[in-house]
């Protein structure tokens, strides 16, 4: 049974089997990649919200270039980056924690954003 390949008869549902060719436009939304991408989006927007919140003290406000840089993390998110998240997940054993680490790794490269890592 271990050598079963994906086809219409072995797919988990008809959406991945019989109807896959008709639903390819939905794959970026409802696939594992889509789920990870939306999690990255939510975490990035949460960071931006926290950075702008008046009740979060001790951190200077983000400038427009830093806001754009954070948004590019999710806007430019690729299947290769989703694979990075999946690799992190194998270490963390937790899908959301892997997304957090992925974003933290992205922020480490930017001196003006690395102090925001605790907010992720």
C-alpha positions as CSV (number, residue, x, y, z in Angstrom):
1,X,0.0,0.0,0.0
2,X,3.0,2.4,0.4
3,X,3.5,2.8,-3.3
4,X,0.1,4.3,-4.0
5,X,0.4,7.4,-6.3
6,X,-2.1,10.2,-6.5
7,X,-4.8,9.7,-9.1
8,X,-8.6,10.0,-9.3
9,X,-9.0,6.8,-7.3
10,X,-6.5,7.4,-4.6
11,X,-7.1,11.1,-4.0
12,X,-8.5,12.1,-0.6
13,X,-11.5,13.7,-2.2
14,X,-12.9,14.3,-5.7
15,X,-11.5,17.8,-5.5
16,X,-8.0,16.4,-5.6
17,X,-8.9,13.6,-8.0
18,X,-11.6,13.8,-10.6
19,X,-12.1,17.6,-10.4
20,X,-8.5,18.6,-9.9
21,X,-8.0,20.0,-13.4
22,X,-11.1,22.2,-13.0
23,X,-10.0,23.5,-9.6
24,X,-6.4,24.5,-10.2
25,X,-7.1,28.2,-9.7
26,X,-8.2,27.3,-6.1
27,X,-5.0,25.5,-5.2
28,X,-3.1,28.6,-4.1
29,X,-6.0,29.3,-1.7
30,X,-6.9,26.0,-0.2
31,X,-3.7,24.0,-0.5
32,X,-1.1,23.5,2.3
33,X,0.8,26.4,0.6
34,X,-2.3,28.6,0.8
35,X,-2.7,27.8,4.5
36,X,0.9,28.6,5.3
37,X,0.8,31.8,3.2
38,X,-2.3,33.1,5.0
39,X,-0.7,32.3,8.4
40,X,2.3,34.3,7.3
41,X,0.0,37.1,6.2
42,X,-1.8,37.2,9.5
43,X,1.4,37.2,11.6
44,X,2.9,40.0,9.5
45,X,-0.2,42.1,9.8
46,X,-0.4,41.4,13.5
47,X,3.2,42.6,13.9
48,X,2.3,45.8,12.0
49,X,-0.8,46.4,14.2
50,X,1.2,45.9,17.4
51,X,4.0,48.2,16.1
52,X,1.4,51.0,15.5
53,X,-0.6,50.4,18.7
54,X,-0.2,53.2,21.2
55,X,-0.4,50.8,24.1
56,X,2.7,48.9,23.1
57,X,5.5,51.0,24.5
58,X,9.3,50.8,24.3
59,X,9.5,50.5,20.5
60,X,9.8,53.3,18.0
61,X,7.1,53.4,15.2
62,X,7.9,51.7,12.0
63,X,8.6,53.9,9.0
64,X,7.0,53.3,5.6
65,X,10.0,51.3,4.3
66,X,9.9,48.9,7.2
67,X,6.1,48.5,6.9
68,X,6.6,47.7,3.2
69,X,9.4,45.3,4.0
70,X,7.2,43.4,6.4
71,X,4.3,43.3,3.9
72,X,6.7,41.9,1.2
73,X,7.3,38.9,3.5
74,X,3.7,37.8,2.8
75,X,3.1,39.5,-0.6
76,X,6.1,37.8,-2.1
77,X,5.7,34.5,-0.3
78,X,6.6,31.5,-2.5
79,X,6.3,27.7,-2.5
80,X,10.0,27.5,-1.8
81,X,9.4,29.6,1.4
82,X,6.5,27.4,2.3
83,X,8.9,24.5,2.1
84,X,11.2,26.4,4.5
85,X,8.3,26.7,6.9
86,X,7.6,22.9,6.6
87,X,11.2,22.3,7.4
88,X,10.9,24.4,10.5
89,X,7.7,22.6,11.4
90,X,9.6,19.3,11.4
91,X,11.9,20.8,14.1
92,X,9.2,22.6,16.2
93,X,6.5,20.0,15.8
94,X,4.1,22.9,15.6
95,X,2.8,24.6,12.4
96,X,2.1,28.1,13.8
97,X,5.4,28.2,15.7
98,X,7.2,27.3,12.4
99,X,5.6,30.4,10.8
100,X,6.7,32.5,13.7
101,X,10.3,31.3,13.3
102,X,10.2,31.8,9.6
103,X,9.2,35.5,10.0
104,X,11.7,36.0,12.8
105,X,14.4,34.7,10.5
106,X,13.3,37.2,7.8
107,X,13.4,40.1,10.4
108,X,16.9,39.2,11.7
109,X,18.4,40.5,8.5
110,X,17.1,44.0,9.0
111,X,18.5,46.1,11.9
112,X,15.4,48.3,12.1
113,X,13.1,45.3,12.3
114,X,15.2,42.8,14.4
115,X,14.1,44.5,17.6
116,X,10.5,43.6,16.7
117,X,11.2,39.8,16.9
118,X,9.7,39.5,20.4
119,X,6.4,40.7,19.0
120,X,6.1,37.8,16.6
